[in-house]
Amino acid sequence: MSTIALLDYRRPDLRKQTLENPVWITSDVFGKEADDKGALLFSFPKNPVPDNLSPYSTYAPAGDLGLCGKCYMVEDAVIEIIEAFAGGTITLDVGQGTIATDAAVDGDDITYSNVDGIVDTTDVTSGTIGFYKSAVSGMPRTVITNADANTPCIFAALASSAAITAGKARLHLKISRIGSVK
């Protein structure tokens, strides 16, 4: 296993699933500041923080579990390049990993074994604005089971042969809730 320093891009406004399964969820925008770091886009804790104490998590107010306490299947992924990336030869991968707990903050580590298990850099033209669908063969049907210790997460890894000088993107993830995890 390897680790990468994280920058937190989870959206605190992801409150609860309002649509039937499956549902598309969208990450916060990440960009050049995530060069050589892991942009933490989604986390899947088992239990919510009481009274929504963490402003950086996908937790909802007390009593609303948001992405907590469930098991999910990743069905599809699309990277949206909002502003073209520039600065050297850029790679943008999206993978699945774990964080020690959902209370992780910038500078903590993401542990991963496959940095491109959700979206491979060959699926994305990072220098061109547009939508890029994942072609990773094993990504559909990826199951994520919530956990409080070693909390599963989805992250983007940006790297370049030089300093990244421009670029912004976000991840659209199609997931289905499988059921409750007790």
MIFIZA-440759 format. One line per field, with one value per atom (N, C-alpha, C): x, y, z; residue in three letters; atom name. Coordinates in nm, 2 decimals. Example, Ala and Ser with C-alpha at 12.3 -4.5 7.8 and 13.67 -1.06 7.14 Angstrom:
xx <- (1.32|1.23|1.32|1.28|1.37|1.29)
yy <- (-0.57|-0.45|-0.33|-0.22|-0.11|0.00)
zz <- (0.78|0.78|0.78|0.71|0.71|0.79)
r <- (Ala|Ala|Ala|Ser|Ser|Ser)
a <- (N|CA|C|N|CA|C)
//
This chain:
xx <- (0.08|0.00|0.09|0.04|0.11|0.02|0.08|0.00|0.03|-0.06|-0.05|-0.11|-0.05|-0.11|-0.24|-0.34|-0.47|-0.50|-0.58|-0.65|-0.80|-0.88|-1.02|-1.11|-1.18|-1.27|-1.41|-1.44|-1.57|-1.67|-1.79|-1.89|-1.98|-1.98|-2.07|-2.22|-2.25|-2.39|-2.46|-2.38|-2.44|-2.52|-2.64|-2.72|-2.78|-2.86|-2.92|-2.96|-2.99|-3.03|-3.17|-3.20|-3.34|-3.40|-3.32|-3.37|-3.36|-3.44|-3.43|-3.29|-3.25|-3.13|-3.13|-3.02|-2.90|-2.91|-2.81|-2.81|-2.67|-2.66|-2.53|-2.50|-2.38|-2.33|-2.21|-2.19|-2.08|-1.99|-1.86|-1.76|-1.75|-1.67|-1.64|-1.53|-1.51|-1.41|-1.27|-1.18|-1.04|-0.95|-0.83|-0.74|-0.60|-0.52|-0.38|-0.32|-0.39|-0.34|-0.33|-0.39|-0.38|-0.27|-0.18|-0.06|0.02|0.04|0.12|0.05|-0.08|-0.16|-0.28|-0.35|-0.47|-0.59|-0.67|-0.79|-0.90|-0.93|-1.03|-1.17|-1.24|-1.36|-1.49|-1.49|-1.60|-1.54|-1.61|-1.58|-1.70|-1.69|-1.80|-1.79|-1.82|-1.81|-1.93|-1.92|-2.03|-2.13|-2.07|-2.15|-2.13|-2.24|-2.23|-2.17|-2.11|-2.06|-2.18|-2.19|-2.30|-2.31|-2.43|-2.45|-2.37|-2.32|-2.25|-2.13|-2.05|-1.93|-1.82|-1.81|-1.71|-1.76|-1.71|-1.76|-1.70|-1.61|-1.54|-1.59|-1.69|-1.73|-1.87|-1.90|-2.03|-2.14|-2.11|-2.21|-2.32|-2.44|-2.56|-2.59|-2.68|-2.72|-2.76|-2.76|-2.79|-2.92|-2.92|-3.05|-3.06|-2.98|-2.98|-2.84|-2.84|-2.71|-2.64|-2.69|-2.62|-2.56|-2.43|-2.36|-2.32|-2.36|-2.32|-2.40|-2.35|-2.42|-2.48|-2.43|-2.48|-2.37|-2.41|-2.32|-2.35|-2.25|-2.28|-2.20|-2.26|-2.19|-2.17|-2.04|-2.01|-2.05|-2.13|-2.17|-2.11|-2.07|-2.01|-1.94|-1.85|-1.77|-1.74|-1.76|-1.73|-1.64|-1.53|-1.45|-1.50|-1.52|-1.56|-1.44|-1.38|-1.27|-1.34|-1.33|-1.40|-1.30|-1.18|-1.07|-0.96|-0.91|-0.80|-0.68|-0.62|-0.50|-0.38|-0.28|-0.16|-0.04|0.08|0.20|0.26|0.34|0.40|0.31|0.35|0.27|0.19|0.06|-0.03|-0.10|-0.10|-0.18|-0.29|-0.41|-0.52|-0.59|-0.58|-0.64|-0.74|-0.84|-0.93|-0.93|-0.90|-0.90|-0.98|-0.97|-1.04|-0.93|-0.95|-0.86|-0.92|-0.85|-0.90|-0.83|-0.90|-0.85|-0.86|-0.78|-0.78|-0.92|-0.98|-1.12|-1.18|-1.31|-1.37|-1.33|-1.27|-1.22|-1.09|-1.05|-0.92|-0.93|-0.81|-0.79|-0.68|-0.67|-0.56|-0.42|-0.34|-0.21|-0.21|-0.33|-0.34|-0.31|-0.30|-0.27|-0.40|-0.40|-0.49|-0.41|-0.46|-0.39|-0.46|-0.39|-0.45|-0.36|-0.42|-0.34|-0.35|-0.46|-0.48|-0.52|-0.43|-0.46|-0.55|-0.57|-0.65|-0.77|-0.82|-0.92|-1.06|-1.08|-1.21|-1.20|-1.10|-1.08|-0.93|-0.89|-0.75|-0.72|-0.59|-0.55|-0.57|-0.56|-0.58|-0.72|-0.82|-0.96|-0.98|-0.89|-0.91|-0.81|-0.86|-0.77|-0.77|-0.68|-0.68|-0.66|-0.61|-0.58|-0.70|-0.81|-0.93|-1.06|-1.13|-1.26|-1.35|-1.42|-1.52|-1.55|-1.63|-1.67|-1.60|-1.54|-1.47|-1.51|-1.58|-1.63|-1.52|-1.53|-1.43|-1.44|-1.33|-1.33|-1.26|-1.24|-1.17|-1.27|-1.22|-1.30|-1.35|-1.28|-1.32|-1.40|-1.41|-1.47|-1.62|-1.70|-1.84|-1.85|-1.94|-1.97|-1.87|-1.79|-1.70|-1.79|-1.78|-1.86|-1.78|-1.85|-1.79|-1.87|-1.81|-1.88|-1.83|-1.92|-1.89|-1.81|-1.72|-1.64|-1.59|-1.59|-1.54|-1.39|-1.32|-1.18|-1.14|-1.04|-1.00|-1.12|-1.17|-1.29|-1.27|-1.35|-1.33|-1.35|-1.28|-1.29|-1.26|-1.30|-1.27|-1.19|-1.08|-0.99|-0.93|-0.89|-0.82|-0.68|-0.59|-0.45|-0.40|-0.35|-0.29|-0.14|-0.07|0.07|0.12|0.24|0.29|0.44|0.49|0.64|0.69|0.60|0.64|0.53|0.54|0.43|0.31|0.19|0.06|0.03|0.00|-0.02|-0.17|-0.25|-0.39|-0.47|-0.60|-0.68|-0.78|-0.90|-1.00|-1.09|-1.13|-1.21|-1.30|-1.40|-1.48|-1.52|-1.56|-1.60|-1.75|-1.81|-1.95|-1.95|-2.01|-2.01|-2.15|-2.18|-2.31|-2.30|-2.38|-2.38|-2.52|-2.52|-2.65|-2.63|-2.73|-2.73|-2.77|-2.69|-2.73|-2.81|-2.78|-2.85|-2.78|-2.84|-2.78|-2.67|-2.57|-2.46|-2.48|-2.49|-2.51|-2.38)
yy <- (-0.12|0.00|0.12|0.23|0.36|0.46|0.58|0.69|0.82|0.91|1.04|1.14|1.26|1.37|1.42|1.44|1.48|1.62|1.67|1.80|1.77|1.83|1.79|1.87|1.80|1.85|1.79|1.73|1.67|1.79|1.77|1.87|1.86|1.95|1.94|1.95|1.99|2.00|1.87|1.76|1.63|1.58|1.60|1.58|1.44|1.41|1.28|1.25|1.13|1.09|1.13|1.21|1.26|1.19|1.12|1.05|0.90|0.82|0.68|0.63|0.51|0.45|0.44|0.45|0.51|0.66|0.72|0.87|0.92|1.03|1.09|1.19|1.19|1.28|1.36|1.48|1.56|1.61|1.60|1.65|1.80|1.86|2.00|2.01|2.13|2.16|2.15|2.08|2.07|2.12|2.16|2.21|2.20|2.30|2.30|2.29|2.34|2.33|2.18|2.09|1.95|1.87|1.95|1.89|1.81|1.68|1.59|1.56|1.57|1.54|1.46|1.41|1.34|1.43|1.47|1.55|1.46|1.47|1.39|1.44|1.35|1.40|1.35|1.22|1.16|1.07|1.06|0.96|0.89|0.77|0.69|0.63|0.72|0.68|0.59|0.52|0.43|0.51|0.60|0.67|0.82|0.90|1.05|1.11|1.23|1.31|1.37|1.37|1.43|1.58|1.63|1.77|1.83|1.75|1.80|1.88|1.83|1.90|1.93|1.84|1.85|1.93|2.05|2.12|2.06|1.97|1.92|1.78|1.73|1.59|1.59|1.47|1.45|1.43|1.45|1.43|1.53|1.49|1.58|1.61|1.70|1.72|1.60|1.60|1.48|1.42|1.29|1.22|1.19|1.26|1.24|1.18|1.06|0.99|1.02|1.10|1.13|1.01|1.01|0.89|0.79|0.81|0.72|0.60|0.49|0.37|0.29|0.30|0.23|0.16|0.08|0.02|0.07|0.10|0.16|0.08|0.09|0.03|0.15|0.16|0.26|0.21|0.28|0.23|0.31|0.43|0.51|0.63|0.68|0.80|0.89|1.02|1.11|1.23|1.26|1.37|1.49|1.60|1.72|1.82|1.85|1.95|2.09|2.17|2.30|2.41|2.40|2.49|2.40|2.42|2.33|2.34|2.22|2.21|2.24|2.31|2.35|2.34|2.31|2.30|2.16|2.14|2.01|1.90|1.78|1.66|1.62|1.64|1.62|1.48|1.42|1.30|1.33|1.28|1.30|1.16|1.10|0.97|0.98|0.90|0.89|0.75|0.73|0.60|0.59|0.47|0.44|0.41|0.47|0.44|0.45|0.47|0.49|0.61|0.67|0.77|0.71|0.75|0.69|0.70|0.82|0.84|0.95|0.97|1.07|1.21|1.22|1.35|1.40|1.33|1.36|1.51|1.57|1.71|1.72|1.84|1.86|1.82|1.75|1.70|1.56|1.51|1.37|1.28|1.15|1.06|0.99|0.96|0.87|0.74|0.63|0.50|0.44|0.39|0.34|0.23|0.14|0.04|0.06|0.13|0.15|0.30|0.38|0.52|0.55|0.46|0.48|0.38|0.33|0.23|0.28|0.41|0.47|0.54|0.62|0.69|0.68|0.64|0.64|0.76|0.81|0.93|0.92|0.80|0.78|0.81|0.81|0.84|0.99|1.08|1.22|1.30|1.40|1.50|1.62|1.63|1.73|1.87|1.89|2.02|2.07|1.99|2.03|2.03|2.14|2.14|2.04|1.97|1.87|1.77|1.67|1.56|1.43|1.35|1.24|1.12|1.02|0.90|0.80|0.74|0.63|0.51|0.46|0.34|0.22|0.24|0.14|0.02|-0.09|-0.21|-0.26|-0.25|-0.30|-0.21|-0.08|0.02|0.00|-0.03|-0.05|-0.18|-0.17|-0.27|-0.27|-0.16|-0.15|-0.13|-0.21|-0.20|-0.13|-0.03|0.05|0.02|-0.03|-0.06|0.04|0.12|0.22|0.17|0.25|0.21|0.34|0.34|0.45|0.46|0.34|0.33|0.29|0.34|0.32|0.34|0.46|0.51|0.50|0.43|0.43|0.57|0.60|0.73|0.72|0.82|0.84|0.96|0.96|1.07|1.09|1.21|1.24|1.26|1.21|1.23|1.31|1.43|1.51|1.51|1.49|1.50|1.56|1.61|1.68|1.67|1.68|1.69|1.82|1.92|2.06|2.11|2.23|2.28|2.30|2.26|2.28|2.43|2.50|2.65|2.68|2.59|2.62|2.49|2.50|2.38|2.36|2.32|2.29|2.17|2.09|1.97|1.93|1.85|1.79|1.65|1.56|1.43|1.41|1.35|1.31|1.15|1.11|0.96|0.91|0.81|0.74|0.63|0.63|0.53|0.48|0.35|0.30|0.25|0.28|0.24|0.09|0.01|-0.14|-0.17|-0.11|-0.14|-0.09|-0.11|-0.06|-0.15|-0.08|-0.16|-0.13|-0.24|-0.22|-0.23)
zz <- (0.00|0.00|0.00|-0.06|-0.06|0.00|0.03|0.08|0.00|0.01|-0.05|0.04|0.05|0.14|0.07|0.16|0.11|0.12|0.03|0.03|0.03|0.12|0.14|0.05|-0.04|-0.14|-0.12|-0.01|0.01|0.02|-0.03|-0.03|0.10|0.19|0.30|0.28|0.15|0.12|0.08|0.07|0.04|0.16|0.16|0.29|0.29|0.18|0.18|0.04|0.01|-0.12|-0.14|-0.24|-0.26|-0.38|-0.46|-0.58|-0.55|-0.64|-0.63|-0.68|-0.65|-0.70|-0.85|-0.92|-0.88|-0.88|-0.82|-0.81|-0.85|-0.92|-0.95|-0.83|-0.78|-0.69|-0.75|-0.71|-0.77|-0.67|-0.69|-0.60|-0.61|-0.51|-0.52|-0.63|-0.67|-0.78|-0.71|-0.78|-0.74|-0.86|-0.83|-0.93|-0.90|-0.96|-0.95|-0.81|-0.71|-0.57|-0.53|-0.60|-0.56|-0.63|-0.70|-0.76|-0.66|-0.70|-0.62|-0.48|-0.48|-0.36|-0.40|-0.30|-0.32|-0.29|-0.39|-0.36|-0.31|-0.19|-0.12|-0.17|-0.25|-0.31|-0.24|-0.19|-0.12|-0.01|0.10|0.20|0.24|0.30|0.33|0.47|0.57|0.71|0.75|0.86|0.90|0.99|1.08|1.17|1.15|1.17|1.15|1.28|1.26|1.37|1.43|1.57|1.63|1.60|1.57|1.55|1.43|1.34|1.22|1.26|1.35|1.40|1.30|1.20|1.10|0.97|0.94|0.83|0.70|0.70|0.58|0.55|0.60|0.57|0.50|0.46|0.39|0.49|0.62|0.72|0.71|0.75|0.76|0.90|0.93|1.07|1.14|1.27|1.35|1.31|1.30|1.26|1.11|1.03|0.89|0.85|0.80|0.78|0.66|0.56|0.44|0.38|0.35|0.29|0.40|0.52|0.63|0.64|0.70|0.74|0.63|0.51|0.40|0.32|0.22|0.13|-0.01|-0.08|-0.22|-0.32|-0.44|-0.56|-0.66|-0.70|-0.80|-0.94|-1.01|-1.14|-1.25|-1.23|-1.35|-1.29|-1.37|-1.33|-1.45|-1.43|-1.53|-1.47|-1.53|-1.50|-1.58|-1.52|-1.59|-1.58|-1.69|-1.70|-1.72|-1.61|-1.62|-1.67|-1.64|-1.69|-1.73|-1.85|-1.90|-1.81|-1.79|-1.71|-1.80|-1.74|-1.81|-1.71|-1.77|-1.69|-1.70|-1.80|-1.81|-1.86|-1.85|-1.89|-1.76|-1.77|-1.65|-1.66|-1.54|-1.52|-1.42|-1.45|-1.36|-1.34|-1.23|-1.20|-1.09|-1.08|-0.97|-0.92|-0.79|-0.73|-0.60|-0.55|-0.42|-0.32|-0.20|-0.09|0.04|0.15|0.28|0.35|0.44|0.53|0.67|0.77|0.90|0.96|0.96|1.00|0.92|0.92|0.84|0.89|1.01|1.06|0.99|0.89|0.82|0.77|0.78|0.73|0.64|0.57|0.48|0.54|0.47|0.52|0.57|0.61|0.65|0.53|0.55|0.44|0.38|0.25|0.19|0.16|0.20|0.17|0.06|-0.04|-0.16|-0.22|-0.30|-0.37|-0.52|-0.57|-0.71|-0.73|-0.77|-0.79|-0.90|-1.00|-1.11|-1.13|-1.01|-1.02|-1.05|-1.05|-1.09|-1.23|-1.24|-1.37|-1.40|-1.51|-1.55|-1.63|-1.62|-1.69|-1.84|-1.90|-2.04|-2.08|-1.99|-2.02|-2.03|-1.99|-1.97|-2.06|-2.13|-2.19|-2.10|-2.01|-1.91|-1.96|-2.08|-2.14|-2.22|-2.22|-2.30|-2.21|-2.21|-2.14|-2.20|-2.10|-2.15|-2.04|-2.08|-1.99|-2.04|-1.95|-1.99|-1.90|-1.97|-1.90|-1.88|-1.76|-1.73|-1.82|-1.86|-1.94|-1.86|-1.73|-1.64|-1.63|-1.68|-1.69|-1.56|-1.45|-1.32|-1.23|-1.28|-1.20|-1.18|-1.28|-1.26|-1.16|-1.07|-0.98|-0.86|-0.85|-0.73|-0.61|-0.50|-0.38|-0.27|-0.21|-0.10|0.02|0.13|0.25|0.35|0.41|0.51|0.63|0.68|0.80|0.87|1.00|1.07|1.08|1.10|1.10|0.96|0.90|0.76|0.68|0.69|0.61|0.46|0.39|0.24|0.18|0.08|0.01|-0.14|-0.21|-0.35|-0.36|-0.43|-0.44|-0.58|-0.62|-0.74|-0.72|-0.80|-0.79|-0.92|-0.89|-1.00|-0.99|-1.10|-1.11|-1.24|-1.24|-1.37|-1.37|-1.49|-1.50|-1.47|-1.45|-1.41|-1.32|-1.27|-1.18|-1.26|-1.21|-1.28|-1.26|-1.37|-1.36|-1.37|-1.42|-1.44|-1.44|-1.42|-1.44|-1.32|-1.35|-1.26|-1.31|-1.22|-1.26|-1.14|-1.17|-1.07|-1.11|-1.02|-1.05|-1.03|-1.13|-1.12|-1.10|-1.00|-0.96|-0.96|-1.03|-1.03|-0.93|-0.82|-0.72|-0.69|-0.64|-0.60|-0.45|-0.37|-0.23|-0.23|-0.17|-0.17|-0.05|0.07|0.19|0.31|0.42|0.55|0.59|0.66|0.72|0.87|0.94|1.09|1.16)
r <- (Met|Met|Met|Ser|Ser|Ser|Thr|Thr|Thr|Ile|Ile|Ile|Ala|Ala|Ala|Leu|Leu|Leu|Leu|Leu|Leu|Asp|Asp|Asp|Tyr|Tyr|Tyr|Arg|Arg|Arg|Arg|Arg|Arg|Pro|Pro|Pro|Asp|Asp|Asp|Leu|Leu|Leu|Arg|Arg|Arg|Lys|Lys|Lys|Gln|Gln|Gln|Thr|Thr|Thr|Leu|Leu|Leu|Glu|Glu|Glu|Asn|Asn|Asn|Pro|Pro|Pro|Val|Val|Val|Trp|Trp|Trp|Ile|Ile|Ile|Thr|Thr|Thr|Ser|Ser|Ser|Asp|Asp|Asp|Val|Val|Val|Phe|Phe|Phe|Gly|Gly|Gly|Lys|Lys|Lys|Glu|Glu|Glu|Ala|Ala|Ala|Asp|Asp|Asp|Asp|Asp|Asp|Lys|Lys|Lys|Gly|Gly|Gly|Ala|Ala|Ala|Leu|Leu|Leu|Leu|Leu|Leu|Phe|Phe|Phe|Ser|Ser|Ser|Phe|Phe|Phe|Pro|Pro|Pro|Lys|Lys|Lys|Asn|Asn|Asn|Pro|Pro|Pro|Val|Val|Val|Pro|Pro|Pro|Asp|Asp|Asp|Asn|Asn|Asn|Leu|Leu|Leu|Ser|Ser|Ser|Pro|Pro|Pro|Tyr|Tyr|Tyr|Ser|Ser|Ser|Thr|Thr|Thr|Tyr|Tyr|Tyr|Ala|Ala|Ala|Pro|Pro|Pro|Ala|Ala|Ala|Gly|Gly|Gly|Asp|Asp|Asp|Leu|Leu|Leu|Gly|Gly|Gly|Leu|Leu|Leu|Cys|Cys|Cys|Gly|Gly|Gly|Lys|Lys|Lys|Cys|Cys|Cys|Tyr|Tyr|Tyr|Met|Met|Met|Val|Val|Val|Glu|Glu|Glu|Asp|Asp|Asp|Ala|Ala|Ala|Val|Val|Val|Ile|Ile|Ile|Glu|Glu|Glu|Ile|Ile|Ile|Ile|Ile|Ile|Glu|Glu|Glu|Ala|Ala|Ala|Phe|Phe|Phe|Ala|Ala|Ala|Gly|Gly|Gly|Gly|Gly|Gly|Thr|Thr|Thr|Ile|Ile|Ile|Thr|Thr|Thr|Leu|Leu|Leu|Asp|Asp|Asp|Val|Val|Val|Gly|Gly|Gly|Gln|Gln|Gln|Gly|Gly|Gly|Thr|Thr|Thr|Ile|Ile|Ile|Ala|Ala|Ala|Thr|Thr|Thr|Asp|Asp|Asp|Ala|Ala|Ala|Ala|Ala|Ala|Val|Val|Val|Asp|Asp|Asp|Gly|Gly|Gly|Asp|Asp|Asp|Asp|Asp|Asp|Ile|Ile|Ile|Thr|Thr|Thr|Tyr|Tyr|Tyr|Ser|Ser|Ser|Asn|Asn|Asn|Val|Val|Val|Asp|Asp|Asp|Gly|Gly|Gly|Ile|Ile|Ile|Val|Val|Val|Asp|Asp|Asp|Thr|Thr|Thr|Thr|Thr|Thr|Asp|Asp|Asp|Val|Val|Val|Thr|Thr|Thr|Ser|Ser|Ser|Gly|Gly|Gly|Thr|Thr|Thr|Ile|Ile|Ile|Gly|Gly|Gly|Phe|Phe|Phe|Tyr|Tyr|Tyr|Lys|Lys|Lys|Ser|Ser|Ser|Ala|Ala|Ala|Val|Val|Val|Ser|Ser|Ser|Gly|Gly|Gly|Met|Met|Met|Pro|Pro|Pro|Arg|Arg|Arg|Thr|Thr|Thr|Val|Val|Val|Ile|Ile|Ile|Thr|Thr|Thr|Asn|Asn|Asn|Ala|Ala|Ala|Asp|Asp|Asp|Ala|Ala|Ala|Asn|Asn|Asn|Thr|Thr|Thr|Pro|Pro|Pro|Cys|Cys|Cys|Ile|Ile|Ile|Phe|Phe|Phe|Ala|Ala|Ala|Ala|Ala|Ala|Leu|Leu|Leu|Ala|Ala|Ala|Ser|Ser|Ser|Ser|Ser|Ser|Ala|Ala|Ala|Ala|Ala|Ala|Ile|Ile|Ile|Thr|Thr|Thr|Ala|Ala|Ala|Gly|Gly|Gly|Lys|Lys|Lys|Ala|Ala|Ala|Arg|Arg|Arg|Leu|Leu|Leu|His|His|His|Leu|Leu|Leu|Lys|Lys|Lys|Ile|Ile|Ile|Ser|Ser|Ser|Arg|Arg|Arg|Ile|Ile|Ile|Gly|Gly|Gly|Ser|Ser|Ser|Val|Val|Val|Lys|Lys|Lys)
a <- (N|CA|C|N|CA|C|N|CA|C|N|CA|C|N|CA|C|N|CA|C|N|CA|C|N|CA|C|N|CA|C|N|CA|C|N|CA|C|N|CA|C|N|CA|C|N|CA|C|N|CA|C|N|CA|C|N|CA|C|N|CA|C|N|CA|C|N|CA|C|N|CA|C|N|CA|C|N|CA|C|N|CA|C|N|CA|C|N|CA|C|N|CA|C|N|CA|C|N|CA|C|N|CA|C|N|CA|C|N|CA|C|N|CA|C|N|CA|C|N|CA|C|N|CA|C|N|CA|C|N|CA|C|N|CA|C|N|CA|C|N|CA|C|N|CA|C|N|CA|C|N|CA|C|N|CA|C|N|CA|C|N|CA|C|N|CA|C|N|CA|C|N|CA|C|N|CA|C|N|CA|C|N|CA|C|N|CA|C|N|CA|C|N|CA|C|N|CA|C|N|CA|C|N|CA|C|N|CA|C|N|CA|C|N|CA|C|N|CA|C|N|CA|C|N|CA|C|N|CA|C|N|CA|C|N|CA|C|N|CA|C|N|CA|C|N|CA|C|N|CA|C|N|CA|C|N|CA|C|N|CA|C|N|CA|C|N|CA|C|N|CA|C|N|CA|C|N|CA|C|N|CA|C|N|CA|C|N|CA|C|N|CA|C|N|CA|C|N|CA|C|N|CA|C|N|CA|C|N|CA|C|N|CA|C|N|CA|C|N|CA|C|N|CA|C|N|CA|C|N|CA|C|N|CA|C|N|CA|C|N|CA|C|N|CA|C|N|CA|C|N|CA|C|N|CA|C|N|CA|C|N|CA|C|N|CA|C|N|CA|C|N|CA|C|N|CA|C|N|CA|C|N|CA|C|N|CA|C|N|CA|C|N|CA|C|N|CA|C|N|CA|C|N|CA|C|N|CA|C|N|CA|C|N|CA|C|N|CA|C|N|CA|C|N|CA|C|N|CA|C|N|CA|C|N|CA|C|N|CA|C|N|CA|C|N|CA|C|N|CA|C|N|CA|C|N|CA|C|N|CA|C|N|CA|C|N|CA|C|N|CA|C|N|CA|C|N|CA|C|N|CA|C|N|CA|C|N|CA|C|N|CA|C|N|CA|C|N|CA|C|N|CA|C|N|CA|C|N|CA|C|N|CA|C|N|CA|C|N|CA|C|N|CA|C|N|CA|C|N|CA|C|N|CA|C|N|CA|C|N|CA|C|N|CA|C|N|CA|C|N|CA|C|N|CA|C|N|CA|C|N|CA|C|N|CA|C|N|CA|C|N|CA|C|N|CA|C|N|CA|C|N|CA|C|N|CA|C|N|CA|C|N|CA|C|N|CA|C|N|CA|C|N|CA|C|N|CA|C|N|CA|C|N|CA|C|N|CA|C|N|CA|C|N|CA|C|N|CA|C|N|CA|C|N|CA|C)
//
